[in-house]
Each structure stands twice: as structure tokens, then as C-alpha cells.
Amino acid sequence: MSDCLFCKIIAGEIPSTKIYEDEFVYAFKDINPLAPVHILVVPKNHISSAAEINSENSSAVAHIFEAAAKIAKEQGIAEDGYRIVTNIGENGCQSVKHLHFHIMGGRKLEVTMG
């Protein structure tokens, strides 16, 4: 998708601090971190949000979680724990319309619901 921020990051058109990349996913540091470790993991194929996951593209989500486990170990947060979050739509505060998961850790995270 030509106007998608994350597609441009994946293509190298916009700089990012790459943490991990393979054939299917790209992971990079969040520019506004909410925790000492805050990394975004995105599928290389454009999927608008988790609401768009179906039988044809659901393998991307499984691969993202496999990559997230590797990233958490590499970042040193796997043992103490971390959070993986995705936002969906306007009310869910999704700011970029490209499926992405936040990996956050490196400190005790607060419980926030509401």
C-alpha cells in the first residue's frame, strides 16, 4: 500500500531502527517508547488490522508470535515477562492502519483497562 507508513518503513523509504527481519516480518524500535523495550513487529504483507485476519493470511500472525518470542529473548525480557498488544480501529487507538504488535518490557508494566 503506497501511502502506508509501515509499508514505507519495510521498504526502507523511511528510516527505522531495525531489531529483527526475516522473509515475513519486520521489527523495529517504537519512536515513542512506553517501556524500556518497546518494539513494533509488522507483517511484510499489508494487512490493515487484526480485524482483517482470515484463513488466507492468519499464518502471518503465527509467524509474528514466533518472531516475538525470539525478539524477547534477544532483548533480555523473556525471563521477567513482557506484554504483546495490538490495537484495532479508531476506538482501539490504532494509529497506523497496518497490522502491528507492540512488544513492551524491561520493567514492571501497569495494568490499564478502561
C-alpha positions as CSV (number, residue, x, y, z in Angstrom):
1,M,0.0,0.0,0.0
2,S,1.8,3.1,-1.2
3,D,0.6,5.6,1.5
4,C,1.1,3.2,4.4
5,L,3.7,4.4,6.9
6,F,4.8,0.9,7.9
7,C,4.9,-0.3,4.3
8,K,7.3,2.6,3.7
9,I,9.4,1.6,6.7
10,I,9.5,-2.0,5.5
11,A,10.6,-0.8,2.0
12,G,13.4,1.3,3.5
13,E,11.8,4.5,2.3
14,I,11.5,5.8,5.9
15,P,14.3,5.1,8.4
16,S,13.8,2.9,11.4
17,T,15.9,1.1,14.0
18,K,15.7,-2.5,12.8
19,I,15.6,-5.1,15.5
20,Y,14.7,-8.2,13.5
21,E,13.8,-9.1,10.0
22,D,13.0,-12.3,8.1
23,E,11.1,-13.2,5.0
24,F,7.7,-12.5,6.6
25,V,8.1,-9.9,9.3
26,Y,10.0,-6.7,10.2
27,A,10.5,-5.5,13.7
28,F,11.8,-2.0,14.8
29,K,12.0,0.2,17.8
30,D,9.0,2.3,18.5
31,I,9.8,6.0,18.2
32,N,7.7,6.9,21.2
33,P,8.5,4.1,23.6
34,L,6.2,3.4,26.6
35,A,8.7,1.0,28.2
36,P,12.4,0.5,28.2
37,V,11.9,-2.1,25.5
38,H,9.2,-1.2,23.0
39,I,9.4,-2.8,19.6
40,L,6.8,-3.0,16.8
41,V,6.5,-6.2,14.8
42,V,4.7,-6.0,11.5
43,P,4.0,-8.4,8.7
44,K,5.6,-7.5,5.4
45,N,2.4,-8.1,3.6
46,H,-0.1,-5.3,4.2
47,I,-3.0,-6.4,6.5
48,S,-5.0,-3.4,7.8
49,S,-5.6,-4.7,11.3
50,A,-6.4,-7.8,13.3
51,A,-10.0,-7.4,12.2
52,E,-8.8,-8.3,8.7
53,I,-7.2,-11.6,9.7
54,N,-8.7,-14.6,7.8
55,S,-7.8,-18.1,6.7
56,E,-5.7,-16.8,3.9
57,N,-3.4,-14.5,6.0
58,S,-3.6,-15.9,9.5
59,S,-0.2,-17.6,9.2
60,A,1.3,-14.2,9.4
61,V,0.1,-13.8,13.0
62,A,1.6,-17.1,14.0
63,H,4.9,-16.1,12.5
64,I,4.8,-12.7,14.3
65,F,4.4,-14.5,17.6
66,E,7.3,-16.8,16.8
67,A,9.4,-13.8,15.9
68,A,8.2,-12.0,19.1
69,A,9.5,-14.9,21.3
70,K,12.9,-14.7,19.6
71,I,13.0,-10.9,20.0
72,A,12.0,-11.0,23.7
73,K,14.9,-13.5,24.3
74,E,17.4,-11.3,22.3
75,Q,16.2,-8.2,24.2
76,G,16.6,-9.9,27.6
77,I,13.0,-9.5,28.6
78,A,11.7,-13.1,28.1
79,E,12.6,-14.3,31.6
80,D,10.9,-11.5,33.6
81,G,8.0,-11.1,31.2
82,Y,6.7,-8.7,28.7
83,R,3.4,-7.6,27.0
84,I,2.3,-8.0,23.4
85,V,-0.5,-5.7,22.3
86,T,-2.3,-4.8,19.1
87,N,-4.8,-2.1,18.7
88,I,-7.8,-2.3,16.3
89,G,-9.7,0.6,14.8
90,E,-10.3,4.1,16.0
91,N,-11.8,3.2,19.3
92,G,-9.0,0.7,19.9
93,C,-6.5,3.6,19.3
94,Q,-4.9,2.0,16.2
95,S,-2.8,4.9,14.8
96,V,-1.4,3.2,11.7
97,K,-3.7,1.1,9.5
98,H,-1.2,-1.8,9.1
99,L,-1.4,-4.8,11.5
100,H,1.3,-4.4,14.1
101,F,2.1,-5.8,17.5
102,H,3.8,-3.9,20.3
103,I,6.3,-5.9,22.4
104,M,6.9,-4.0,25.7
105,G,9.0,-4.9,28.6
106,G,12.1,-4.1,30.7
107,R,10.1,-3.0,33.8
108,K,7.0,-3.9,35.7
109,L,4.1,-2.9,33.5
110,E,1.0,-1.3,34.9
111,V,-2.4,-2.9,34.4
112,T,-4.6,-0.4,32.4
113,M,-8.1,-1.1,31.3
114,G,-10.8,1.4,30.7
